[in-house]
Amino acid sequence: MTNRQALQQAGLALLLAAMAGAACAATGADVALPGVDVRFGAASGGQVSSALKILLGLTVLSIAPALLVSVTSFIRIVVVLSMLRHALGMQETPPNTVLMSLALFLTLFTMSPVLTQVNEQAFQPFMENRLEAAPAFDRALAPMRDFMVRQTREQDLQLMVEIAHSPMPETVDDIATVQLIPAFMLSELRSAFQIGFVIFLPFVLIDLIVSTILMSLGMMMVPPVTISLPLKILVFVLIDGWNLVVRALLGTFQ
């Protein structure tokens, strides 16, 4: 018997064992295999509840990155910080790890009132078995929806409603979450680009001044970035640029 045939037979045996185990699990019977003893029994209500909570927690962790980007202030913050780095003319400084970490903590700071409401109204009652999963999800979603509605432009929301061919919502509660989230993301991108444009202007002015001076001096072979980059860093440090950017950026969420 060749190795390939042996592998095929082993795979077939495992498949049959898995099918038998699934059938026995459905009927509540036990499985007896050579060297293996699998027993299926009814679990208590507390064990089922704990397993459900663990499954829910793992599900939330798996989709946490998408939720972080989609329904929080992370989009606006990380885009503005990235545009600031490009405005300074430094492609790799600060490193991506530093920018992402700063954006995460600024997002946590911005979203702390919303997260507090979610914890008090939904998460803690659910963990204490005072609230079922479906009502807990609805309660947790309500503060997030309020935050997104406050930051979403009517034009972006109208765009998503028109694309979905849905009737125009009359109240905030009538807005579908699947329409609100992309409208919120579009609004965040627009706000981030507006802030980034304002940040770019003084640095572009410095580049123009340096280029004009070098051309007037006849120094055509000197790259303007060689002179403008240290000047932009110096100006940014003297005006306490990080403080100004963070203050202005977080102030847009008030």
Secondary structure as UniProt FT lines:
FT   HELIX           3..27
FT   STRAND          31..33
FT   TURN            34..35
FT   STRAND          36..38
FT   HELIX           45..70
FT   HELIX           74..88
FT   HELIX           96..118
FT   HELIX           119..123
FT   HELIX           124..127
FT   TURN            128..129
FT   HELIX           133..151
FT   HELIX           154..163
FT   TURN            164..165
FT   HELIX           172..174
FT   HELIX           177..216
FT   TURN            217..218
FT   TURN            220..221
FT   HELIX           224..238
FT   TURN            239..240
FT   HELIX           241..251
FT   TURN            252..253
//
